[in-house]
Amino acid sequence: MHPKHKKHLLSIAALGSLTTLLLVSRSSTAALNPYEAPYTTIQRSTHSESPYIRETGPAIHADTFSYRIAERLQHRLRRRGNHIAPPVDQLEQAVRQRQDLLTHHTDITFDSGDPKTKDQWSVSFQRYPLWLGGVFTSTSAAFLIREDAIARAIADENIIHAKLPVDAVLKEVQWSTDEKRISRVVIDGIAKSGYVLNQDSAATKIADALASGTESLSVSLDTVPGKLINASGEELGSLSLLSTGRSDFKGSDNSRIANVKKALDEHVNNTITGPGQRYSFNSTLGGPVSQGNGWHMAKVIFNGGDLEYAPGGGICQTSSTVYRAALMAGLPVLERKAHSLYVSYYKKYGVGIDATIYPGSQDLVFVNDTQNPLIIQAYHEGTEAFVNVYGTPDGRIAELSGPYFFSTAPEDVVAQVKGIASNEIVWLHRVQYANGTVRSEEVSSRYKELPKSLVTEYPAAETTLHASAAEGVTD
């Protein structure tokens, strides 16, 4: 047995290659009732060397189709010089078990968590006869389900169509000497998370399902972040994905959409912040927010509640997404203000977690308190905005719990934050460092008023957002 092939020993005396023998016409034989003669039932074994054990049924009858096939197989093995051909009763049991296994089929769903990317695969031993193999001794035989063959079929048939991880190559670092302008990096491409199937694990699950006659099986795909490959020649640390901020600007008009995309693609994407340095969102904008600099006219909140058209309406969608990424990376936020009006565009992936900016009066600022540079990549897919923070993990763990409202927050939360106003949304932000110390703070957003439906949409049961959870995974 190949050491790399973890094979399932079924509860039968095995059959080697029966493909030719089973082509014998059954028209000249009596109909076979598999329960009249000996049969084997499969059980999970506790023996460390064999995953299955055998239970033998009633005594063998020589005048059966399976018995005659077993005799022919034994003769064939001996003619091929195999002097350790098993007894015919062992082979007869194998024939019966094989006939039973040939009736098994399993419908497999490969699940990425995205209902749009669920792949299906129907398998059986009739369709894949080479998934079965035999091992013989002078006194016994074992039927094997070959997991290596299953894994090869998964790879060869290209059955997984979910998007794969995408890597990007960092070629150059452009450190800025102007405090009002952020430093940048030159990167080929955007690193993006994707889905990968653990073929060995999947093969084991499929083999188990086929062996037991399970007709349906769900196999989860692993979410794997895209890699940021450093080819700059500078020491930048491991450049691991530390966190992802995410938001959805569905429903925005064309001008607002254009501003969101411009802020992501041209300003936030491919920025770098050195150890101990401050990240200023406004420093990414590279100058006045004006039509002359390519910004479109879209609605902006003025004077705490007036909606007026101005260049750059929608930039705050991007600053809010950056803010979410900074929180999930566990970075200390030094300056942030929520919008004065509740904005539905910021509801998905973290209602109440938003950050307004206005050059000259309001900024979003956080500090890189790690020992290595932080690099931000930003992009959009459909109407969703993504901000990924890359750096070197230092053992900190960040999480956000909430949202909490005036009428539904648990008493201990209300006491912890010293009360929640009726127009307020609160999250609890907790960062635990490698040395065991904990930094806790509240993320509070007070708006002019809140839609009454929010309280019913978000019951008292809380959601926890975990750091380094690719693209906003929640519990």
N, C-alpha and C positions, 0 to 999 in steps of 0.2 A: 504494500500500500504506500503510495507516494506520501511522504511526510507532510506535504503542503495541502494534501487533499483531506480535509476533515470530512469523512464519509459517514453516512448513517447506516449502522448495522441494523437491518430490520429483523423482526422476529420470525425469521424463516431460515431454512437451510437454503443457501442461495443457488441461483442458476447462473451459469456463465453467459454464454451467448446463445440465446434461444431463438434468435431472429429467424434463422432458416428453419429450425424444427417446428416453430409455431405456424409455419406456412402450410403444414400438413392439412389437408382438407378435413373438415369436421363432418362432412356429409355421410361418411361411412362409420361414424361413431355415434353412440347413444348420447342424447342430450346430457350435459354435465350439470349436476346439482352440486355446487361447491360445499354444501353443508352436509352431504351424505358421507363424505370421505374425510380423511384427516385434513385439518386446516391449521393455520397459525394466526394467532392474534398478537397485535403489537402492543407492547408496554414499554414505558420508560424504565430503564434499568438504573439501579443505584451503583452498579459496578463501574469503577473508574475507567476501565479499559474498553467498555462496550456500552454505547448509549441505549441499546435495546436488548431485551431478552425474548426468549421464545416460549410459548405455551403450545404444546402439541395437542391436537384434537383426537378424535376417534381413530381406531385402527385403520391401516391402509387396506384398500381393496385393489387387487391387481388388475381387475377388469374395469379400469377407468381410463378416460382419455388422458388425464394428466399423468397417470402412472406409466402408460405406454410412451408418452413423450419423455418422461424421466429415464426410462430404460434406453431410449435412443440417444439421449444426451450422454448417459454414462458410457455407452458403446463408443460414441464419437470422441469423448475425452480420452478413452483408452487407445483408440486408433491413432490419436495424435501424440501418443507417447506419454500421456499423463497417467502415471502409475498411482497417483493419489486421488483418483476419482472417488467422490463420496458414495456412500451406499445409496441405492436407488430410492429408499424411503425418504432420505434427506432431500434428494433431488425432486421427488414427487411433491413434497411440501413446498419446495421453491416454485415449482410450476404453478401450484395453486395460488401461492401468494402473488406471483407475478401477474397471473390472470386477474386477481383482485386489484392490484395496483394499476393495471391498465384501464380500470374503470374510473380512477381518480382524476379529477381536474380541479384546478384552482384559478379563480379570476382575481388578478392582483391589481390594486390601485397604488400607484406611487404618488404620495401626497407631500406637496411642498408647503402646505398651509394656505396656498393661494388656489381658490376654486377654479381659476382660469388655467392652471397648469397641472392638472391631474392626468397622468398617463395611465393607460390600461394595458394589461397583458394577460392573455389566457394561456395556461400551460397545462400539459398532461404528459404522461410517459408515452402515450401513443404518438404525440406530436414530437417529443424529444426522447426517443428510445435510448440514445447514448448517455442519458442521465443515469441509467442503471448499469451496474457492473457486478461481476461475480468474483468471489474469492473462495478457493476450495482447499480443504485438507483431506486426509485419508478417511476421516470420520465425520466431517461436517462441512457445511458450506454457509456462506453468508451473502446476503444480497445487499448491495451498497447503492445508496443514492449519492451521486458524485457532485458535491457542491462546487468543485472546480469547473465542471462542465456547465453548471447553471450560471456561474459567474461569467464564463466565457460567452455564453449565449446572451447575457445581459449586455455585454460590451459589443459583441458582434452585430446584434440586431438593432442597435441604436434606438432603444425603446424609450429612453428618457429625453424629453424635449423641453424641459424647464430650462430657464436661462442659467448659464454657467457663470461662475465668478469671472470678473474681468480685471486684469492687472494693469497698472500704469507705471511708467518709468520716469523718475525724477532726474532731470539732466543738469539743472543748474540752480544755484541759490543766488538771489539778487537782494542782498541786505541793503536796506534803506538807511541813509544818514539823516533823513528829514523826519522829525518826530511826528509830523502831520501826515506822513504817508507810510503805509504799512509795507513791510518787506514782502517780497514775492519769490516764488519758485517757478521754474519752467518744467512742466510735466507733459509728457506725451500721453494723452488719454485721460480718462476718468476711471479710477478704481471703483468697481461696483460689486456688491455682494451677489451671490448666485447660489444655486442648489446643486449639491453633489450627492450621489448615491454611494453608500458604503457597500460595495459589491459583495464582499465576503459575508457581512452581516445579513444582507438581503438574501444571499444564496442559502444561508442557514435557515432563515425564516420560511423561504419557499420550500426547501426540502422538508422541514417539519410539517408544513401545511399539506404537502402532497402525501407524506407518509401517513398522516392521520385522517386523510380524506376531507380536510377543511376546504370548503368550496369558495370562500372569499377571504382575502387577506389584504390588509392595508400596510404598506411599507413607507415609512417616513423618509423624506430626503433631508440631508443636513444642510443648514444654511451656513455658507462659508464666505467670509469677507474677501473682497479683492485685495491684492497685495500692492503696496506702494514700494516699488523697487528703487533703491537709491543708487544712481549711477553718477552722482555729482562729484564724487571724490571727497566730499566733506563728511565729517562724522555727525550723523543726525539721529543716532539711536536706532531702535528696532523698527520704527514707523509702523507700529501695530494700530489697528482700528480701536480707538478708545471709546468712541460714542457716535451716535447718529441722532441728529435732529430732523424732524419731519413735520410737514404741514401740507394742507391742501387748499389751493386757491380756486377750487371749482366755483363757478358762478360769477367770477370776475369778468368785467368787460375787457375788450381787446387792449385798451390802453393800459389798464392795470396789469394785465397779463404780461404785456411787453416790458413793463417796468420791473416786475418780479423776475422775469427771465434775465433781463439785463443785469440786475443786481447780483443774481446768482452767478451768471456766466462770466461777466466782465470784472466784477468787483470783489466778491467774497471768494470765488474759486482760486485755488493755488496761492494762498497767502501763508506766511510763516511768522511765528512769534517765538523769539528766543527765550531761554530760561530766565525767569525773573522779569520779563518784559510784559507790558500791558497790551492787550488787544483792544483796539478802539474800532468799533464798526464804522464810525464816520471817517476814519482814516483810510478805509477801503474805497471810498467814493471818488477819490482823486480829483476833487474840485467841486465847484458849486453844482447843486442839483437844478439844472436849467434845461430848457429845450435845446439850447445851443450845445449842450453836452450829451444830447441824445435821449433825454428823458421825455416821456409823454405826459400829457395833461390827464390827470385822473383825480378822483375824489381824495381829499385829505381832511383830517379833523383839525379845526382851528377853534381856539377860545373855549376848549373843554367840551364842545358839543356841536359846533357848526361844521357842516360838510361843504367844502368848496373845492373847485377844481384848481389844481396846482401841478407843476412838474414833479414827477417822481411818486405820485400816489401809488401805493403798493409796495414801496421799498420796505415798509415795516413787516410785510410778510416774510421777507428774507431775514431781517434782524430778529424777528421772533423765532425763526427756525434756527438761527445761530445761537440764540439764547437757550433754546432747548438742548442743543448739542453741548453747550458749555456746562449746563447743569448736570447732564448725564455723564459728562467726563469728570465731574467732581471738582470743577475749577471755581475758585472764589470769584463771585461777581461783585464788582465794586460799584457799578452804576447801572441802574435799570429802572424804567418806569413803565407801568402798564398803560394801555390806552384809556382815555377818559370815557369812551363809548364802548360797549360790548360789540365786538366785531365777529360775525359768524365765520369768517374765513379762518379764524384761529381755533375753532372749536375742535376739529379732529386732531387726534394725537396729543391732546393736552389742553383741554378747555381751561382758560384762565392763565395759561403760561404764554404770555406775549410780551413784546418789548417794543415800545414806540421810540423812534429817533427823529430828530430834526436838527440838521447841522447848525451849530452855533448856540443851541439851547439845550438839546437833549441827546445823549449818546448811550450806547450800550458798551460797557467796559468790563473786561475780566482780566485776571492775571494768570500767566503761566507760572504756577508754583511748582512745576516739575523740574527735574535736572536736565532735561533735553528739550529740543525745539518741538513745537506743535505745528502741524501743517493741516490746513483746512482745504478740503475739496468740496465743491458745491455743484449740484446739477438738478435737473428737473426731468420728470417722466410723466407725460400726460399733464394733469393739473396738480401734480404733487412735487413739492420742493424737498430736497435732501441736502443736509450739511453733515459731512463726516469729519471727525477730528482724529488725526493720526499722531502718535507719539510713542513714548516708551512707558509701558505699564510700571507703576511703582507700588502696586499692591492695594491701592485705594479702591473702595467699592462705594458707588453712589446709587441712591435710589430715591424716587419720588413717590409719595403716597398721597392719594386724593382722588378726585377733588372733594372738598368739604364745603358745605353751604350752611347758612344760618339755621335752617330748620331741620337739617338732617345730620349734622356733625355729631359724633359721639362726645359725651361729656368730657372725657379725658383729653380729646383734641381741643375742645373749646377752652378748657383750662390751660392747656399748654400754650395756646396762641393768645390767651387773654381776651377771648371773645371774637365772634365773627359777625360782621355787619350784614344786613339783609341784602346789600348790593355787592357783596364780596365773595370771591372764590379763593380758597386757600388750599395749598399743597404743602406737605411737609417734606423738606429736602434733608437727607441724611447722608453724610460722607464718613465712612470708616477708613482710617489709614492703616498702613501695614503694621505700625507700632501699637495698634489698638486704640488710639485716640479717636474720638468721634466729634465731628462738627455738624451741628444741627441748626436748621434755620427754617423759617416759614417763607413760602413764596405766596405773596398776597397780591391780589388784583382787585381794586375797587373801581366799579364803573358807575356811570350816572344812574343806570338801572339795569336789572337783569331780566331776561325773558322768564316768565313764570314756569315755562315748560322745562327749564333746565333741571330743576329740582327733581322732577319725576323721571327725567332721562338718566340722571345719575343718582341712584339710590344710595342709602347709607353705606352699603358695601363698597369698600374702597378698591381702587386699582393701584397696582405698584408697577412703576416703570423702572427697569433695571439698566444700569450702565452697561455699555458694550453689547447691548442686545441689538443685533443687526436690524436696522430699519424699524425701530420702534416696537419691539416685541413686548407684550404686556402679560401680566398674570390676571 
